[in-house]
Amino acid sequence: MSITEYLFHPLAWRSYLISGSSVLALIVCAIIAFQGLKRQKVSMPPSPSGLPVFGNIFQIPLKFQWYRFTEWKNIYGPIFSLHIPGKTIVVLNNHKIAHDLLVLRSDIYSDRTQLSMVNLMTNKFAMPVMPYGERWKRMRQIAHTNLNVAAVKKYRLFHEREAQNLVQNILQDPISWNAHFTRSISSAVRSSVYGLPSMNSNQDPAISEISGFLEDVIHMCLPFSNAIDIFPALELLPMWMSKWKKIGKRSFDKSTALFRKYLAYTRDNIDTEEVQASVGANVLAAETEDKLPEIETVWLAGLLLTAGIHTTISSLSVFMLAMCLYPNIQKRAQEEIERVVGRGRLPRLDDDLPYIHCLVAETLRWFPVGPIGLPRRCEKDNYYNGYLIPEDSIIIPNIWAMNRDKDIYGSDAESFLPDRFLDEMDQPSFQFQDAKQHGHNTFGFGKRICIGLNMANQSLFINMASILWAFNISNAETLNGQPITSFERNFVKDDGITAQPMPFKCKISPRKAVIDVMSDI
């Protein structure tokens, strides 16, 4: 077993409890935990019973945390706490509480809980997980300028081109639809960020370069997944006892080299039309104007590349599963496309397809591929509904529970139903109580809301519309050939902080005139 596999093996961090190198860390954490016992006498959010000193450490699963949190919600209520040595974790399980704390009290809830391995591998240049401070504000401002509603329209060319290529790829090889998703989304985002040409093959080396970075970071972002985050005193160990520090340094150097290579293309081709239309051109302009240091420029572009690829691919997989399970919804969406687009061309991003917008929102609500939000840090003691939330508490939004809250979405919250977002005029309406303007909380809250949400919505819209224009989707099966007739929780693949359906097969059939239209392109 490699060091990386050891660090992230489901039982790995628990083995530190009996390793000689962690004795000192355990003693320190036990003292801190003992000192915190008096504080816990104050009224804090309810909590499952735990062990002396270790608290709930052995009750928190490393996989499918959102399911366990949702079970505890049904026992302890919409806000509850967990305790590990030296730390309090507060889990938020409904829209209102998350909004009250993460939005209305954003001045003390916008910082991140610091994840030691993530920090080592990104050197605190990864904007989604970096501490709230001046660097974050600089990078966030530049990112927002390039990813707001108006700005993402500049990248339509890239997304429409790759959606067209996706249809062509699926037409030629329908069995490999998921691999085509990976190539298409990776290519569209890379072109949008750097102005690079399309990836022409599912075996393009860039795909594995990007996915390698993503897989490591996604696993490390899972709260409590490794010993270093549970026992921060381990960071005091010397380098020869801390191989994870070497792993982190190697990963940072490798990622920085990759991001520099891509940005060098943008710099060297800055006068071309496609590069001028990219995010990278504007990021380089910010560097030239001394708004960003060079290393922040490199990592900002790199994170804009990597942050949305995995989640968009996973959301498209959710969409494919939903279309198999809900053929009546697939038919209604196709009828709208027929009426607006016709059979003579592919859909475009400026097509008026309200039901497809609802389909995008419902896909993100029904199966949020980020089922728990990245952990926040509470910066000072404060009270909510009579409960003390202590300074330095780890705050975890349980997005899965919020998106399936029957108090918000009704008794059919577990069902896939885009119609829930249509008003009486059959227009999209996402103004659900406490769910803000998206109709779901998959993108997060407040100052830390997903910076790429507009590009994600744009990408999902054009790909879903293009797939439904071109194909009928049916007969979902497991890889062993068992029919899939309903969504089951054991059909979920846990990737760490993200989730997606387990790999599955389905029947994809070309619709009328697709072959003729695609042959003319």
N, C-alpha and C positions, 0 to 999 in steps of 0.2 A: 504493500500500500504506500503510495507516495505521500509526502508531507502534506500536500494540499488536500488529498483525499482524507488523510488523517484528521486534519483540522476541521473538515466539514462532514466527516462521517457522523451519522445520527447519534452515536454514543461517544464520539471522540472527546468532546469537552468534559463529559462527566468523568472520563478516565483520569482527568487531571486531579480529581479529588483524592486519588490514591498515589499520585506521582510525587516523588521526593522533591522535585523542583518547585512544587506549588505549596509546600507546607507553610512557608512564610506568608504567602498571599492569603491562604485560608485563615491564618491566625489574625491577620490584619482585618480581613472582611468580617470575621466573627466578632471582633471587638466593635467594629462599626455597627454591625447588626444589633449587638447587645445594647449599644448606646441608643439605638433607634427604637428600642422597645417602649420607652416612656412616651415617645412621640406617638406611637401607634395607639396609645390610650385615648388620644384625641379622636374625635369622630371623623373617620376616613371612609371612603367608599367601601361597601361590603366586600368581603374577600373569602375565597375557599379556605378552609382550615389547612395549615401547613405544618412543617416540622420546626422544632426549635432551631434557631440560627439559620438553617437553610431555607426556611419559609416554603414557598411554592415551587422551588427550583425544579423538583422532580415531577411536578404536575404539568409543566408547560411543554407541550410536544414540539419537536423540531419540524414536524410536517403537519400540514393542514391545521395550522394554529387557528385560522378563522372559524373552523367548525367547532373546536373546543371553546373558543371565546363566545360563539353564538349559543352553545349549550349553557355556558355559565351566565350569559345574559338572561336566559329564561329562568335561571335560579336566583341570581343576585340583582337583576335589574339592568337598566341601560348604561349605568356607569358602575364599574367595580374595580377593585385594586388587587394586585398580586405583589408578593414580596420575595425578593431574593437578597442575599447578603449585601447590605449597604444601599439597596435601591428599592424604590417603590415604582411599580408599573400601574398606570391607570388606563383602562381600556374603555373607549367610547363606542357605544353601540347604536346610537340613533342620530339622525340628522340634526336635531335641535341642539343637543348637548355639544356635538362637534362644532356646529356653527357658533354657539355661544362662546366656546373657549378658543377655538382655532382662528375664528374670524373676528369676533367682537373683542377678544382679548389678545389679539395678534401681537401686541407689544411685548408680551411675556411668553407667548407660545409659538414663536416662529423659529426658534433655534432647533438644531438637530441634536439628538442623542449621538454622541460621538462613538462610532464603531471603529475600533482600533485597526482591524485588518483592512477595512475600506480606506482608512486614512493612510495606512502604509502603502497601499497599492495605488492610491491617487495623489498622495502628498497634499491632500486637502484642496485639490484643484477641481474636484468633481462637484459641480454646482448643486445638483439635487441633494447631496448629502453633506456639503460643507457647512461649517458653522455660520450662523447669521452674523454678518459683520460687513465691513467696507468692501472686501473682495467680492462677497456674494452680491452686494448691491450693485457694484460696477458691472459684473458679468451678467446679472439678471437684467439690468437696464438695456444693455446691448442686445441680449437675446430677445427681450420683449419687442424692441424696435423692429427686429427682423421676423418675428413670428406672430404679430398681432393679426387681427382679421383682415386688414387691408394688405399687409405685407405678404401674407401667404399666397395671395393671388398671383404674385410674380412667379411662383413655382408650379403653376398649373401645367405648363408645358411638360415638365418632367413627369408629373403624376399621370397625366392623360397618356403620354407616350408609353409609360411602363404598364398601365392598365391594358392598353392595346396589345403590347407584347405578351402580357399575361394570358389574354384570351387566345392568342396565337399558340402559345406554349401548351395550354391546356387542351386545345383542339388537337394538337399533334400527339400529346402524351397525357391523357386524362388521369392515369393512375398516379402520376407524380405531382398531383396538384399542390401538395404542401411544399414540396421543394421549389415549385414555381413561385409560390407565395414568397418564400425566403429570398429568391433571386430578385423578384420584382420589387418588393418593398426595400430591400437593401440597395438596389440600384437607384430607385426613385429618391430615397433620402440622401444617398451619397451624391447624386447629381444636384439635388437641391442645395446641399450644404457647400459642395466644392466645385460644382460645374463639371464634374468628371463625366466621361461618356458612359453609356449604358453598359451593364454587365451582360454579356451575350450568352453566358452559359451558367447552368446550375453548379458547375465545378469551378467557377471563377475563384482564384485564390483569395480575393478580397472578402468573400463570404466567410471563409473560415477565420481570416484575420479579425474581422469584426465580431463574429460570434464567440471567439475565444475570450475576448475582453468581456463581453456581455455575460457569459456564463459564470466567470469567476466573481464578478461584482455582484450579480444577482444573488448568488448563494451567500455572499458575505453580508449582504444587507439584511438578511433575516435576523431579527432580534434573538439573542441568546443562542446563536448557532455555534459559537466557539468559546473556548475557555478565556480568551483574552478579553472579550467583552463582559463576561460574567465576573471575572476576577482581574480588574485593571492593574492590580499590583504586579501581575506577571510581566508588565512592560518594563519593570525595573530590573528584570533578569539580564545578565550580560549577553552579548551577541552569540557567544558559543553555546548558550543554552536556549537561544531564541531563534530557531531556524525560520520561523514565520517572518522575522524582520528581513531576512535575506530574500525570502519569497516576495515580500512586498516591494522591496527595492527593485528586484528584477522585473516585476510586473509593471511598475511605474515607468522604468526606463524603456521597456518594450512598447508600452502604450504610447508614450510620448514620441517615440521614433515613428510609430505608425501614423499618428495624427500630424506630425511634422511633414511626413512624406506626402500626405494628401493635401495639406495646405500649401506645400511647395508647388504642386500642380496649379493650384489657384493663383498663386503669386506669379508663376511663369507664364500663365495664359490669361492674364488679367484683362487683356484687350478683346478677348473673344466674346461673342454674344452670349453663349451659355454661361460662361464664368461671370459675366457682368450681371446675369440674372440670379446668381447664387447668393446664399447667405455669406459664404466665405469672402466674397468681394467686399461686403460691408464690414465684416469683422476685421479684415485687413486695413480698411480705411480707419477704423477705430484705433487700431494699433499705430498707424501713421500719425494720427492726431493726438497721440499720447494719452488716449483714454484707457488703454489696456496695455500692460506689459506683454512682451512676446510670449512668455509661457502661459499666461492667461488666455491669450488669443488662440494658441494651439489647443489648449484644453477646452475652451468654450466651443470651438468648432467641432472638436472630437466628441464632446458630450452631446451636442445637437445631432451629430450623426448617430450615435449609439443609443441614445435614450429612448427613441421611439420605435426602433426597428422590431425588437422582440415582442413588445406589447401589441403592435399593429398586426404582426404575423399571427400571434395567438388569437387576437380578436377576429381575424378572418377565419380561423379554424372554428371558433365558436359559431360564427355566422353559418358556415357550411353545415355544422351539426344541427343548428336550429332549422335550417331550410329542409333538412331531411325529416326532422321530427314534426314540423309544422307546415305541411305542403299547402294548406289553404292560405297561409301568409305569403309563401313563395308565389303562389298564383296571383294574389292581389298586387304584390309588388311588380310582377311582370306585366300585369294589365296596365298599371300606371306608366311603365316604361313604353309599352306599345303605343299608348295614347299620346305620349309627349314626344318620344324619340322616333317611333316607327321602326321599320326593319331595314332601312337603307344605310344606316350609319351607327356607330357606337355612341353611347351616352357621352355627354360632356359635363364639365363641372358647373357650367352656367345653365344647365337644364333645370326646369322647375319641376322637381320630383319630391314633393313633401312627404310621401309615404316612405321613400328611401331615407330621408333624414330621420324619420321616426324609427326606421329599421336600424340605423346606426346607433341611435340613442338606446334602443331596447337591447341591442347586442351588448353594449357597454354596461347597462344596468343588470341584465339577467345573469351574466357571467363576467364579473369584473376580473380582468386578468391580473390586476393588482389587488387581491382580496383583502389585504391589510395594508394600510398606509405606512410609508416610511416613518419610523419613530421620531417624535418631537421631544424637546426638553422643556420642562417648565422652569422658568428663570427665577421665580420667587414664590414663597408661600402665598396661597390664595384660597378662597373658599368658593364652593359652588353648591348651591342647594343645601347648605349646612355642612358639607363635607370639606375637610381640609385636603388640598392637593399640595403636597410639600414641594419646596424648592428642589430642583434636580430630578423630579419624577420623570420617568419615561412615559410618554403619552402615545398610545397606539390607537388610531382610528380603525375600527372593524368595518371596512367598506362592504364586505359581503353581507353583514347583518343589516346595514343601512339600506343597501340596494334592494333587499328583499323584506323590508319592513312593511308588514300588513297594515299598520296604522297609517302609512303614507300611500301605499300602492293598492290596498284592498286585499280581499281574500284570494285573488288570483296573482299575488305577488310572485309566486314560484313559477308561474307560466310565462312563456315568451309571447308577448302581446304588444306589438308596436302601436296598435290602435289606442292604447292608453294615453298616447301623446297627441292624439288628434282632437281639435276642438270641434264645435258644432258646425264650422265651415270647412271641415276636413283639412285644416291647416295645422302645422306643428305647434304645439303649446307645451313648453317645458317648465312652466311656472308652478311646479308642485311645491306644496308647503315644505319649507326648510331645505328643499333640494336645489335651490338656486336656479339658474337659467339653463342648466344642462339636463334636468330631469333625473339625474343620478349624481353620485359623489365619487365616481371612479377617478376623476381628475384631481381630487384632493380639495384643499381648503385654503382660503386666505392668501397670504403672501407666498406660500409654498405651493400654490396650485400649479399643476403641470404646465410648464411654459410652452410645450409643444401641442397643446390641445387643439388649436385651430388647424395645424397641419395634420394631426391625427384624424380629425373629423373629415378633412378634405380627402385624405388618402382612403379612408374607409368608404366614403360616399362613392368615389369614382370606381373603386374596385368592386364593391358590392353591386352597383348599378351595371357595370360592364359584364360581370359574371352572370347576373340574372338576365341581361339582354341576350347573352350568347348561349346559355346552357339551362337545362333542367337538372336538378340535383335530387337524388333519392337514394333509398336503400342503404342507409348507414349500417356498417358492420364492424365488429372488432377485427383485429388482424387475424384472429382465429376463425373468422367467419360467422360469429354469433350476431344475429340481428340486434340492432340498437333501436329500441322502441320508445325509450323515455330517458330523461336525464337522471343519472344516478351519481351520488357523491363519490362512489368508488371508481367512477370513470374520469376522475380528475388527475392530471399529472402535476405534482407539486415541484416547481423549479426553484424553490427558495422563497423569495419575496413575491414571486409571480406564480401564476397557475395557467393551465390550458387543458383542453380535453386530451385524453390519452389518444395516441395515434389511432386512426380509424380509416376504413375504406368507405367509399360511396360510389354510386353510379352517376356519371356525368355525361349527359347526352346533348349534342348540338341541337339548337332550335332552328326554326325555319330561316333560310337565307343566310345563315352565319357563314357557311363555307364560301358562298359567292362573295359576300361583302369582304371577308378577310383576304380572299385571293386577289381582290382589286386594290388592296392597300399596299 
